[in-house]
């Protein structure tokens, strides 16, 4: 059924419903994920593919990824031999990589915009975006959100992000022009706003909508959680990794194609713990027949990626992590079965409890 929706009838079901929370948070749904299918969506999609996410642009941020990985490793090393809240370090790492690439700013503790409480803003943003909206299903009851306080929370979160984006855009506009090799995402979008791109202008609110960053660290967090619970998988990943990097201290991006087991781990984490378990909803643009059912236009479709990944008809032992540098151990007295594997509700599914582990340095030859 998912194939029918996402492939066979992809064009008819390419539209996005106007979600109540997205209208407030994404400048009336003018971002990539929730923008209605049409001329504007095709315009910003072209910009994202050719200008923001091109191979050349992604490679230009390689120094950011390298530096932030080194900072992450250093923070872990500093904790030895004590325990460490790895969930917080992974969140800090992903925030910095994405924000330095997008804004050219460091949002970590003590960074340029730590005063804005950026992490708390992201957490509030995710919770609001995934919150149940009765107005989405019964439009005549949308007024209820004013009574429950949800609308006020959405407006408050929007204003906080809007002020931050205004400050970032203002600073970039007043800075000396960056060279092509050192442009961040904001620089690229400001250039498009000034110089044009095709037949459709890119406005300042459009730029802000495209800058909405969901710094998802959940895949990394789930991967490390599963590996500490499966020592044999951890050991196999370490053996593969050390056979590739040899005497070097860090993994290079050029090494990744030589790490098939690591790729298997990533795929297995996506299967077991998809960051967006229900995907972004779709909406039919005309009447359609699927599997013998006549479905009218303006019907919403929800694809349950979590259920697909846990289907026993498709997977052997679907609840088990089977993907078949430091060692990671649980703190003394803590067993794998003691870990809380419950998932927190939000636009992305992360664990409720933080992952607290002990980082064990490798032998000198393998560091």
C-alpha positions in Angstrom: 0.0 0.0 0.0 2.9 2.3 0.8 4.3 1.6 -2.7 0.9 2.5 -4.2 0.9 5.9 -2.4 4.6 6.8 -2.8 5.4 5.4 -6.2 2.5 4.2 -8.3 0.3 7.3 -7.6 3.1 9.6 -6.5 2.1 12.6 -8.6 -1.6 12.6 -7.6 -0.6 12.3 -3.9 2.3 14.8 -4.0 0.4 17.5 -2.2 0.8 18.4 1.5 -2.1 19.2 3.8 -2.0 22.6 5.5 -1.2 21.4 9.1 -2.2 23.9 11.8 1.1 23.8 13.5 3.1 24.0 10.2 1.2 27.1 9.1 2.3 28.9 12.2 5.9 27.6 12.4 6.8 27.5 8.7 5.7 31.0 7.5 2.3 29.7 6.2 3.8 26.4 4.9 6.4 27.9 2.6 9.2 25.5 3.6 10.2 22.4 1.6 8.4 19.8 3.7 5.0 21.3 4.0 4.7 23.5 1.0 1.8 22.6 -1.3 2.7 21.0 -4.6 3.0 23.6 -7.3 5.1 26.3 -8.9 6.5 27.6 -5.7 7.4 24.1 -4.4 9.2 23.3 -7.6 11.1 26.6 -7.4 12.4 26.0 -3.9 13.1 22.4 -4.6 15.3 23.4 -7.5 17.1 25.9 -5.3 17.7 23.2 -2.6 18.9 20.6 -5.0 21.2 22.7 -7.2 22.4 25.4 -4.8 22.0 24.3 -1.1 22.5 20.5 -1.2 24.7 20.1 -4.3 27.8 17.8 -4.0 30.0 20.9 -4.3 28.2 22.7 -1.6 28.1 19.7 0.8 31.9 19.2 0.2 32.5 22.9 1.0 31.4 22.1 4.6 33.7 19.2 5.1 36.0 21.2 7.4 33.0 21.9 9.7 32.2 18.1 9.9 35.9 17.3 10.6 36.3 19.9 13.3 33.0 19.0 15.1 33.9 15.3 15.0 37.3 16.1 16.6 35.5 18.2 19.2 33.1 15.4 20.0 36.0 12.9 20.4 37.9 15.3 22.6 34.8 15.8 24.9 34.5 12.0 25.2 38.2 11.6 25.9 38.0 14.2 28.6 35.4 12.2 30.5 37.5 9.1 30.9 37.3 7.1 33.1 34.0 8.6 34.3 30.5 8.3 32.9 29.3 10.7 30.2 25.9 11.7 28.9 26.4 10.7 25.3 22.9 11.8 24.3 23.7 15.5 25.1 27.1 15.3 23.4 25.6 13.9 20.2 22.9 16.6 20.3 25.6 19.2 20.7 27.6 17.7 17.8 24.7 17.6 15.3 23.5 21.1 16.3 26.9 22.5 15.6 27.4 20.8 12.3 24.1 21.9 10.9 24.1 25.4 12.4 27.7 26.2 11.3 26.8 25.0 7.8 23.5 26.8 7.6 24.2 30.0 9.6 28.0 30.1 10.0 27.5 30.3 13.8 28.3 28.0 16.7 25.2 27.4 18.9 27.0 25.2 21.5 27.3 26.2 25.1 29.2 29.5 25.2 28.8 30.0 21.4 27.6 33.1 19.7 23.9 32.4 20.2 23.9 30.4 23.4 22.0 33.3 24.9 19.0 32.5 22.7 18.5 29.1 24.3 18.7 27.4 20.9 18.5 23.8 22.2 15.3 24.5 24.2 13.8 26.3 21.1 14.4 23.2 19.0 12.8 20.9 21.6 9.8 23.1 21.8 9.6 23.3 18.0 9.6 19.5 17.7 7.0 19.0 20.3 4.6 21.6 18.8 5.1 20.4 15.2 4.0 16.8 16.2 1.3 17.8 18.6 -2.3 16.7 17.9 -4.4 19.4 16.3 -8.1 18.8 16.4 -8.5 21.6 13.9 -6.7 19.6 11.3 -9.4 17.0 11.4 -12.4 19.1 12.3 -11.8 22.6 10.9 -14.8 24.1 12.7 -13.2 23.3 16.0 -9.9 25.1 15.3 -10.9 27.8 17.8 -10.2 25.2 20.6 -6.4 25.8 20.2 -6.9 29.3 21.5 -8.6 27.9 24.6 -6.0 25.2 25.2 -3.0 27.6 24.8 -1.6 25.7 21.8 -2.0 28.6 19.5 -0.2 30.9 22.0 2.7 28.5 22.3 3.0 28.3 18.5 3.0 32.0 18.2 5.6 32.4 20.9 7.9 29.7 19.4 7.5 31.4 16.0 8.5 34.8 17.4 11.6 33.4 19.1 12.8 31.8 15.8 11.8 34.8 13.8 13.9 37.2 15.9 16.9 34.8 15.7 16.6 34.6 11.9 16.3 38.4 11.6 19.5 38.8 13.6 21.4 36.2 11.5 20.2 37.6 8.2 21.0 41.1 9.3 24.5 40.2 10.3 25.1 38.3 7.0 23.8 41.2 5.0 26.2 43.6 6.7 29.3 41.3 6.5 31.8 41.5 3.8 30.9 39.2 0.9 32.1 35.6 1.5 34.1 33.8 -1.1 32.2 31.0 -3.0 34.2 28.3 -1.1 33.3 29.8 2.3 29.6 30.6 1.8 27.1 29.2 4.3 23.5 28.5 3.5 22.4 31.9 4.6 24.9 33.6 2.3 23.6 31.5 -0.7 20.0 32.4 0.0 20.7 36.1 0.4 22.5 36.1 -2.9 19.5 34.5 -4.6 17.2 37.0 -2.9 19.3 39.9 -4.3 20.2 38.5 -7.8 17.1 36.4 -8.5 16.8 32.8 -9.5 14.6 31.9 -12.4 11.2 33.7 -12.9 10.1 33.6 -9.2 11.5 35.9 -6.5 12.7 34.5 -3.2 11.4 36.7 -0.3 12.8 37.2 3.2 10.0 35.1 4.7 10.8 32.4 2.2 14.4 32.3 3.3 13.4 32.1 7.0 11.1 29.2 6.1 13.9 27.3 4.4 16.2 27.9 7.3 14.1 25.9 9.7 16.6 23.3 11.0 15.5 20.1 12.8 18.9 19.0 14.2 18.0 15.3 14.4 20.6 13.4 16.5 18.2 10.5 17.1 19.8 8.1 14.6 23.2 8.5 16.3 21.7 8.2 19.7 19.7 5.0 18.8 22.8 3.5 17.1 25.0 3.9 20.1 22.2 2.6 22.4 21.8 -0.5 20.3 25.6 -1.1 20.0 26.1 -1.0 23.8 23.3 -3.5 24.2 24.9 -5.7 21.5 28.6 -6.1 22.3 29.2 -8.5 19.4 27.9 -6.0 16.9 30.1 -3.3 18.5 33.1 -5.5 18.3 32.6 -6.3 14.6 32.1 -2.6 13.8 35.3 -1.8 15.7 37.3 -4.5 13.9 36.1 -3.2 10.5 36.8 0.4 11.4 40.3 -0.2 12.7 41.2 -2.4 9.7 40.5 0.7 7.5 41.9 3.6 9.4 45.1 1.8 10.6 47.3 4.0 12.7 45.3 7.1 12.0 43.3 8.7 14.9 40.2 9.7 12.9 37.9 8.4 10.2 38.0 10.3 6.9 34.9 10.7 4.8 36.7 9.0 2.0 36.9 5.9 4.2 33.1 5.4 4.4 32.8 3.4 1.2 35.1 0.8 2.8 32.8 0.3 5.9 29.9 -1.9 4.7 29.1 -3.1 8.2 28.9 0.5 9.5 26.4 1.2 6.7 24.4 -1.9 7.7 24.3 -0.5 11.3 22.9 2.8 10.0 20.2 1.0 7.9 19.2 -1.3 10.8 18.8 1.8 13.1 16.6 3.5 10.5 14.5 0.3 10.3 14.1 -0.2 14.0 13.9 3.5 15.0 12.8 5.7 12.1 13.3 9.4 13.1 9.9 10.3 11.6 7.8 7.1 12.1 4.7 8.4 10.3 6.6 10.4 7.6 5.2 13.7 6.4 1.5 13.3 5.5 0.3 13.5 1.9 -3.0 14.8 0.4 -4.7 13.7 -2.7 -5.2 16.3 -5.4 -8.0 14.4 -7.2 -10.2 11.4 -6.8 -8.2 8.2 -6.9 -8.7 4.4 -6.7 -6.3 2.4 -4.6 -6.6 -1.3 -4.0 -10.3 -1.1 -5.0 -11.1 1.8 -2.7 -12.5 5.0 -4.2 -10.8 7.8 -2.3 -11.9 11.4 -2.9 -9.7 14.4 -3.4 -8.4 16.2 -0.3 -7.9 12.9 1.6 -4.9 12.7 3.8 -2.5 9.8 3.6 -0.2 8.7 6.5 2.6 6.2 5.8 3.6 4.3 8.9 7.3 3.7 8.3 7.7 2.3 11.8 5.2 -0.5 11.1 6.8 -1.3 7.7 10.2 -1.7 9.4 8.7 -4.0 12.1 6.5 -6.2 9.8 7.2 -9.9 10.7 6.1 -10.9 7.2 9.0 -8.9 5.7 11.7 -9.2 8.4 13.1 -12.2 10.3 13.0 -11.4 14.1 11.9 -7.8 13.4 12.3 -6.5 16.9 16.0 -7.5 17.1 19.0 -5.3 16.1 21.0 -7.4 13.7 23.2 -5.3 11.4 25.5 -8.4 10.7 37.4 4.5 18.2 36.4 3.7 21.5 34.8 0.8 23.3 31.6 1.8 25.0 30.4 0.2 28.2 27.4 0.8 30.5 28.3 2.3 33.9 29.1 -0.2 36.7 26.1 -2.0 37.9 23.9 -1.2 34.9 22.9 -4.0 32.6 21.5 -3.8 29.0 18.0 -4.8 30.2 18.1 -1.8 32.6 18.1 0.8 29.7 14.8 2.6 29.1 14.0 2.0 25.5 10.7 4.0 25.5 10.3 6.7 22.8 9.5 10.3 23.4 6.7 11.9 21.4 7.6 14.6 19.0 8.2 15.3 15.3 11.2 12.9 15.6 11.2 9.8 17.8 14.1 9.9 20.3 14.6 8.1 23.5 13.0 9.5 26.6 16.1 8.8 28.7 19.5 10.0 27.9 22.2 7.5 27.0 24.9 7.5 29.8 27.9 5.4 29.1 31.6 5.0 29.9 34.1 5.7 27.1 36.9 3.2 27.2 40.0 4.2 25.2 41.4 1.7 22.7 44.9 0.3 23.1 47.7 2.8 22.1 48.3 1.1 18.8 44.6 1.4 17.8 43.9 5.0 19.0 
